[in-house]
Amino acid sequence: MRHLFPISALCVAGLAAAVLAQGDARFADAAETRAALASAREQARNAGARAAELEVEARGTRAAAEKTAREAAALAARIQQTEAQIAAARARSLIARAEQDRLEKRLAARQGPLLRLTAGLQKLARRPLAVAVLRPGSLRETVYLRAMLETTLPEVRRRTSALRGEIDRARAIESEALAAYSALKSGERQLAERRTRLAALETRQRLASRRAGGAAAREAERALALAEEARDLDGLVDRLDAAGSLRKELAALPGPLLRPPRPGASEVLIDSSPPPSLVSTAAPRFLIPVAGRTVTGFGAVDDGGARSRGIALAPAAGAQVISPAAGRVAFAGPFSGFGRIVIIEHAGGYTSLVTGLARTDVDVGEELVRGSPLGVAGGRSPVVGFELRRAGEPVNPVEYVR
């Protein structure tokens, strides 16, 4: 009995240490760990449902570009699903470790008295019968010993029964930890495979867009020039909003028409239709672009007195970041103090801003579907910012997530 529990404890401790070595999950207490587990499971369910929806849409789409876009969004959702499953496995391992520590303390407290009692009984049992008979007062001792055993043995049975139950619980915890570790390793393999598939799909997308013409390249150059001129992030967003408004006005102007066979019968045709992603005037359905713990809420005031215009999230290292909604990329690239950022124009006069990316996988002018892959978070303690503006004014993005 003395050796059963330490083996189990060492096993769970080793698995938990391996889990911590592979991730940066740290929680203040058991309640926070369980909350993180519940959140990760919910995120996995939501991402899985979104991926299934996008996969169905991709199968029903004939246009090659749109089909590829939805396939990429579906893969990004599957990646986020796997990331959430990995986070859940890590939380399960930490919960098992914490429960194992509590069980170890209870077992240590219960084992001590039982071991001392057992040792005393064994010592009495090893005394030869002849010595007990010849020794003066031995008969009285025998009577006392019998009375003690009659009262002690039921208590010994009760305590050892509880102890056996605790040891069975320790084995169950060990099995849970092993299952969590197995799920973690399986999720990591699946994550690597899905990231490889997404990278190949994005490469095909980029090659196709480059063959389409140089208009996007010229627009990207203009966006980079605006970024260099802007004094801060707000200035960049304002300049891009102005450029977007101008672009929409120019798009609404009549284009050049071929000379008709009968000039007198000619008519002026005006095509004022905006890009497909900007048609609706209603608020789009927004998503949180990355799964992670909220570290700064909308309107929070920092040490310098500045008020937050969005929310800040702490995801896992290298986490997949997606487009909050369908829209058109207005800017994608580095911006001083914010890492790589992506600014997206949406229907209804909304503009979203995602900051803190280590890599961006979209180009200026690219049309995105809801959930399109934007890039990945940083590799060490990343923080991803998400801002949403309506007609240039910051709004709380959480209120528009659905």
N, C-alpha and C positions, 0 to 999 in steps of 0.2 A: 504493500500500500504506500510505503514511503517513496517508491520510485515511479509510480504510475503518473502522478501529476507533473513533476518537473519535466519529463520527456515531452508531454503535451504542451506545456508552457514554452519550452524552448522552440518547439516547432512553430507555434503561433507567433512567438516573438521574432523568429527568423523571417517568417513570411511578411509580417508587418514591416520589418526593417527593409526587406527587399522592395516592398510597395513604396515606402517613403523615399528610398533611394531613386526610384524611377519617376516620382512626381513631387510637387511642392505643396501638397495638401497639408494644411495645418489648421486646426480648429481649437477654439478656446475651451470647449467642454463637450460632454457627451450630447447635450441637447443640440448644440450647433452642428455636430457631426451627423446626427440623425436628420436634422433639417437639410443638410447638404445632400444626404442620401435621398431623401424624398424629392428634393428639387432636381437632382440628377435623373432620377427615374421619370419624373414628369417631362423633363427636357427630352429625354430619349423617346418617350411616347409621342410627343409633339413633332419632333424631327422625323420620326418614322412615318407618321401620318402624312406629313408634308411631302416626304419623298415618294410615298405611294401615289399621292395625288399628281405630283409632277411626272412620274413615270407613266401614268395613264395618259396625261396630256401629251407627253412626248410621242407615245405610240399613235395617238390620233392626229398628229400634226404632219402635214405633207411637206410644207416649206422647209428646205434643208437648214437654213439659218436658224429659224425658230425652233425646229426640232432639236438641233444641237444645243441651243441655249437652254431649253428645258431639260435635256439630258444632263447638262453640266450642273444646273440648279438641283436636280434630283440627286446627283452624286454628292454635291456639297451638303445636302440635307442628310444623306446617309453617313457622311463623314462626321457631321455634328451629332448624329445619333450614336455613332460608335464612341465619339469623345465623351458623351454623356454616360454611356455604359461603362467606360473605363473609370470615370469619376465616381460612379456608383460602386464599382468594385473596390476602389481604394477606400471609400468611406466604409464599406462593409468590413474590410480588413481592419481598419482602425477601431471600429466598434467591437469586433471580435477580440482584438488585443486589449482594449480597455476592460471588457467583461472578464477576460482571462485574468487580468491583474487583480480585479476585485475577488474573483473566485479563489485565486491563490492565497490571498490574505485570510479569507474565511477558512480555507482548508488548513492553513498553518495554525490558526487558532484552535481548530477542532482536533487536529492530529496530535498536538502536544500532550494534553491530558490523557488521551486514549493510549498513546504510546507508553506513558509512564505507568498507567494502570496495567496494561498488558505485560510490561516488564516485571511488575511486582507479582502478578499472578503466575507468570512463568517461573519466577524465582521460587515461589512457594511450591509450585508443581514439581520442581526439580529436587526438593528435599526428600531423601529416602524415607520410606514408611517406618523402617526400624528405628531411625533416629527420632521420628515423631512419637513413637510409642514409648521409648526409653526415656525421653526427655521429660523432666518434671513439668507439670502444667500443660503438657502437650494436648491432653484431652480437652482442656478448656479452650486452648487455641484452636483446636479442630472444630469445636462447636461455634466459636466466634467466626472462624473462617467460613463455615457452612452458611451461617446466617448472613455474613457479608456477601457471599456469592449469590445467595438467593435474592438479595436486594439489588446487587450490582449488575448481575448478568442481563436483566431486562433493559437497564439503562444502557449497557454496552451495546446490546442488540439495536436499541433505538438509535443511538448515536452512530453506530457503524452503518446502519441503514441510510441515515441522512448523508453520511460520508460517501457511501456508494452512489447515492443519487447525485452528489456534487461531482464525483469523478465521471459519471455518465454524462453530466452536463458539460464537463471539460472536454470530453471526447466529441460531443456534438458541436461545441464551439470550434474545436480543431477542424472538424469536417467543413464547417461554414467558412473558416479561413482558407482552407484548401480550395473550396469551390470558388471563393472570391478571387483567389490568386489565379486559378485556371481561367476564369472569365476575363481577368485582366490581361493575361498573356494572349488569349484568343482575340480579344478586342484590339490589342496592339498589332497583331498580324493582319487582322482585317482592315485596320486603319491604314497601315502602310500600303496594302493592295489597292484600297480605294483612292488614296492620294496619288498613286501611280497612274491609275486609270483617268483621274481628273486632269492630271498634268498632260497626258497624251491628248485628251479631248480639247483642252485649252490651246495646245499647240496647233491643232487643226483649225480651231477658231481663228487664231491669230494669222495663220497663213492665208485663210480665206479672206479675212478683212484687209490684209495688205494687198491682195490681188484686186480688191474692189476699187482701188484708186488712191490718190494722194490727198483727197480733201480732209480726211481724218488727221493725217500727219500735219497739215497746215493748221488745223484747228488746235491740235495739241501744242504746237509751237506758240500759238497765240495765248493759250492758257498758261503755259510756262512763263511767258513774258508778263502776263498779268500777275502771276505769283511773285515775280521778282520786283514788280512795282509796288505791290501791296505792302503796307507797313505791318499789318497783323492779320490774323485769320478772319476777323470780321470784315476788314477791308477787302480781302480776297473774295469772300462770299458776295459782298455787295457788288464788286466789279463783275463777277461772273453772272449775277442776277441781271445786271444791266446789259451785259453782252447777250444773255439769253433772251431778254425782252427784245433787243434789237434784231436778233436772229429770227425770232418769231414774226416780227413786223416785216422783215425782208422776205420771209417765206410766204407771207400773205400777198405780196405784190405779184401782178401778172407777169408771167415769163414770156420770153420771145416766142412768137408764133410764125410758122411757115407761111409764105405768101399763098393765099388761097387761089384756086383757079379763077374765081369771080370775085375780085376785090370788093365790089359793091355789096356782096352778100356776107362779108366777113363780120364776125362777132368777137368781142373781147371776152375771153374766158379767164376767170380768176380762181385759182386753186389756193384756198386759205386753210387747207387741212394741215394741222400740226402733226408731228411724229405720233405714231400709234400710242406710245406710252404716255403722251401728254394730252390725250383727247378728252378724258373725263374731267369734269369740274368738281366732282365729289372727292372727299378725302380718301386716299388709297388705304388698303389694309397694310399696316406696317408690322415688321418683325424686329425683334431685338437682334442686331447683327452678329452677336457672338454670345455664347453661353459663358456665364461667369458671375462671380459675386459682385454686387453693386458696392463700389467704394465711395462714390460721390453721387448724391442725388441732385435733381434739378433744383436750382435756386440756392444750393448750399453756398455758404460764404467761407472762403479760405482764409489763411492767416494774414494775407495781404489785404483783405477786405473785398476781394473780387467775388462776384456772384457767378455761380456756374450757370452756363446757358444750355447745358445738356446733362447727361449722366456719364459716369465713368465706370467701366467694368473691369474686373481682374479675372481674365480667363486662364486656362491652362496654357503652358508654353507651346507656341506654334499652332494654336487653335485656329480652326477655319472661320473666316469672317465672310458674311454674305450680304447681299443687297437688301436693305430694309423693305423695299417695294420696287415695283416696276418703274423704270425711268431711264433717263439718258445721262451718261457720264459727262459732267461739265469740267471736272478736273481729276487727275490721278497722278500722284507723284509726291516727291518730298516737299515738306514745308518746314521752315525753321522752328524747332522746338516741339514739333508734333509728330515726328517721324514721317512716314508716308501716309498720305491722306487721300480720301476719295470723296468728291462732292457730286451729288446726283440730283438732277431736276426731276420732279414728279408731277403728276397731274394735280389740278386744283391749286396751283401756285405754291406747292410745297417743295422744299429743298432739304435734303439730308446731308449730313457731314459725318464721316467716320474717320477717326484719327488713330494714330498709334500702331499702324500696320508695319510689319517688317518687310513685307513684299506685297506689291499690288499686281493683280492679274487682269486688269481691265484697261482700256484705252479711252481717251477723250472722244466723245461722239458715239460711243458704243451704246446700243440699246439693250437694256437689261430686263429680264423678267424678275418677278418677285423671288428672292432667294438665290439669285445668281452669285457665284463665287467672286468675291472682291479681292481676296488675298489671305494672308495669315498674320496672326499676332506674333509678337516678339518671342525670343527664346528664353528669356530670364525675367521673371516677375513682370510680365507685360500688363499694360493698362490700355484699354481701347475706349476711346471716347465716342459718344453718339449724340449728335445734336440734330434737332428738327426745327425748321423755320417755315412759317406760313406768311407769304407776302413780305418776307424779309424780317419778320419778328420771331424771336425764339419762343417755342412752345414746349411743354413737357412731353417728350416722346412717349413716355409710359402710358399717357392717356390715349394715345392713338394706336397702341399695339392691340391687335386682335386677330 
